[in-house]
Amino acid sequence: MALQTQPVPNASPLHVLRYVCVLLLAASATVAARRHGPAAPIAGQSMYLAPSCRAHTASLTDFGGVGDGTTSNTAAFKSAVDHLSQYSGEGGGGAMLYVPAGKWLTGPFNLTSHFTLFLHSDAVILGSQDMGEWPIIDPLPSYGRGRDKAGGRYASLIGGSNLTDVVITGANGTIDGQGAMWWSKFHSNKLKYTRGYLIEVMHSDTVVISNVTLVNSPAWNIHPVYSSNIVVQGVTILAPTHSPNTDGINPDSCSHVRIEDCYIVSGDDCVAIKSGWDEYGIAYGMPSQHIVVRRLTCVSPTSAVIALGSEMSGGISDVRAEDITAVNSESAVRIKTAVGRGAYVRDVFVRGMSLDTMKWVFWMTGNYKSHPDDGYDPNAIPVVDNISYQDVVATGVYKEAARLEGIQGAPFRGICIANVTATLSKSRKYPWTCTDIEGVSTGVTPAPCQPLQGAHDGACPFPTDTLPIDQLVMQQCAYSVPASI
């Protein structure tokens, strides 16, 4: 893995040293995690993890693929998936498309069911710079419009809908969205439609993304939406920290999600859990729930390590995050909502965070004013309740320990904070900002604000049950490299 770093603004030499150490540790952790994933090809064979092994394998070169970095392979990818879809039926055993070493330029293409996309360690899938290759598709019904612009949106580079048993994996091959063109057009307001994502899977069940590197996405990197049984494991995501809206992993109206052993450098939230936008999300009514995030490493100077919202109008519940490392990030956990969102964010449990160089450790706001249009209901008041943070150590905090701002007349309740130490880079008379919140705390330094000083038994809750997504069985699958390679 080639370690790619980003500059640390306004950091002391000590912070820079800590920053580099965290990145090195993250790289080591990612490599260690991948020891349980696909091995490098040996004597024409390779291994990969998947819910089920594939009976059929073909190479992209079998369908006219050319890995020279300049020839368009859009037709080759589409032809390959179309051909291999014949094995997706019951009893077919499914199929795998092998992407060999090379640079494979392509526009958007869709996957099929019972299918694995496998990237060789030296394979790079490149997003086309020809905007004519990016189809315009309908906005998501739970958003009512594109996220950047009203109306439709560009298709995602790798997509699919109504799929079952889909795997995107490899020997740490790369998917490069070549997003600089899109970022420039976005900043100069030259786009008529919302940017596409790197990977978007809709209305699907059992999706595994593992052991790949994603770089320079036009916008969000991984966006499962209206789907269930999602695993994102051992993935590295890299984007310049100034790139717009390059969120790492955004489960959206999804249930039973497991995100683990991932390393993300991002221009936006590293993980953002969403469920629809204002009246459109309320009408669609599909929550995000039963989500596990563990062993995540994040660098995001302008955004959160883990965000909930701001689009959360279908509801968010039962989110469990633990063993989180972050450096040079705006906030560790951020809840974003507003009047008009409706629904709820509740039963959020976070423990075991190691943080360095943060603006805020915890941030909640009930005044995130981004709306799709003027049709939102001013009486749709979101509920935020039962939020627990514990076992957190943060150094180099240069704004406040926390900024917690609920909604007047509808305070955020049930906040529990325990065993948290935030070392501020400068002494502040008021290290906490708290309005319209209610909760308890114990073992917190600096001392929290008065609304959090209720009686406390010494620990915050964290569920002890095992979620079904943690019981998803992954098989060690072997295959022979296609003879055409």
Helices and strands as residue ranges (DSSP letters): H 13-34, E 45-50, E 56-59, G 60-63, E 68-72, H 74-84, G 85-87, E 95-99, E 102-106, E 109-110, E 115-119, E 123-127, G 131-133, E 136-137, E 153-154, E 158-161, E 164-170, E 173-176, H 180-187, E 199-202, E 205-210, E 212-215, E 222-225, E 228-233, E 236-238, E 255-265, E 271-273, H 278-284, E 288-299, E 304-308, E 316-336, E 344-365, E 383-405, E 412-424, E 432-435, E 437-445, G 450-452, G 468-471, E 475-480
